[in-house]
């Protein structure tokens, strides 16, 4: 009896079937696991990133222009010996304050007093000669009317009279010069001020070969402060002055505040005194000068001072934390988060500091939300979730009202 082909699976074929089944099941499980992980990753990528945000604040802020200046004495004059002679006395103490008209040096005046007396005598002599010549001329004119003298005698008498008059004028000029020279022997203070140490001692011969500097007197109250501003700042000041209805004459009354190297605030107050009518083409700057009262003599000449000039008050200045301001090739910006969570770049101009906050100008208001830190990795066009700043965060501090400090570069 013949049998057909054996249909009973062999051990080998059963093993192959089992292996194939295990492989299929493993692949299915792996695929399911991968699909689950992909879904979770997709959900994670789609979830908006939480970002700490803060709203800008508004405050009343005074804007200032900050510059550096140098003090200069209002008046500074070298006291010189303008005539030759021996120095007889020094009538002040070095470094002390003197009053206008006070004698400071005396050059031996004896020879100049003698020259003055001689000049006075010459004037008297010339006057006598003129008087006599005038009398002689009158006689000759009277005789000429009676035809008892010639016209030539009258002309001679008139010439003598004119010569005597010229000699009197010359003698008077010499007298005036002698008086001036005698006056030069007494050197007085031309104004109230402080006199430096003397540069010539008593008994020294001064005034030989030209004027000899004996000392310098300086006026310390008030005092000038000179500085330069850029042409851009100058144009901005003039623009704001026009907006406030000020004229160029009013600019001289603009307040200027000053501080020395050891001052924390700006305790010295002055006003603009001079503005150059033209800019320096080489530097693009304008020379400006202010005048300060200096009753306490705190501001000595050639001191460097920090200056600030009020540029007006803004009642609704927009302030943000400094960290919220970023910089790129296009300039300064903040990252604003819109209502739908999209991040938007907004260009701003940095104006100054008010307390711990930065004053800016741009398309920004107190109703907006900005990223507290512009360098946290958020970019314009991303979608984020706003997260308020914590109470300990720097952004929560209230901006201080008042003066705006220099803009942070």
Helices and strands as residue ranges (DSSP letters): H 11-46, E 49-54, E 57-81, E 85-90, E 97-98, E 103-107, H 110-145, H 151-184, E 186-188, E 193-195, E 205-206, E 212-230, H 231-243, G 250-253, E 255-259, E 268-275, E 285-292, E 304-321, G 322-324, E 326-328, E 331-337, E 343-354, E 357-362, E 370-371, E 384-388, G 394-396, E 402-403, E 405-406
